[in-house]
Amino acid sequence: MIPALAALFVVPALAQEWPRRLGEFGAWTAAVHRDRGQTMCFAFTRARRMTHPRSDVVLSVTHRAQGRDQVAIASGYTYPRNAPVTVEVGRTRLPFFTERTAAYARDGRRAVAAFRGGAEAVSRGPRAAGRQGTVTDAFSLQGFGAAYAAISRECPAGRRGRQAGR
């Protein structure tokens, strides 16, 4: 009987550590994750076209206590040191900086505004260190607006930690 009662308290606590899906919105998925009292809401999509196939090429937007509109690309390979990446949405060119296997928007708010009005985001950056050429990845923006609204409702501006999502 005691192990069964213990499970009632342990399982919900463990469940809080896993991301909770907020919904599927076109090509985008929105989710919330709580860890050590901090809440992080994120929306993501996977690349639908790649010049050099890799696994887990993901474009994401994250809200957390340390900042909102954190836009990143998980590239699936290690970028050369200080490699520039550019993301184009229609005629808007967005500069990204790189760190290991990720590229980050220099201006997340500007990126989000472009994503809201676009159909596709196309990233271009150098291949892995020691390789010649450019890597191009395309991400659908279908459903981005709804996914972004979902994470913004779950993690509204000005709310921190455990308060978000209550």
Buried (B, 14 or more C-beta within 10 A) or exposed (E): EEEEEEEEEEEEEEEEEEBBEBBEBBBBBBBBBBEEEBBBBBBBBBBEEBEBEBEEBBBBBBBBBEEBBBBBBBBBBBBBEEBBBEBBBEEBEBBBBBEEBBBBBEBBEBBBBBBEEBEBBBBBBBBBEEEEEEBBBBBBBBBBBBBBBBBBEBBBEEBEEEEBBE
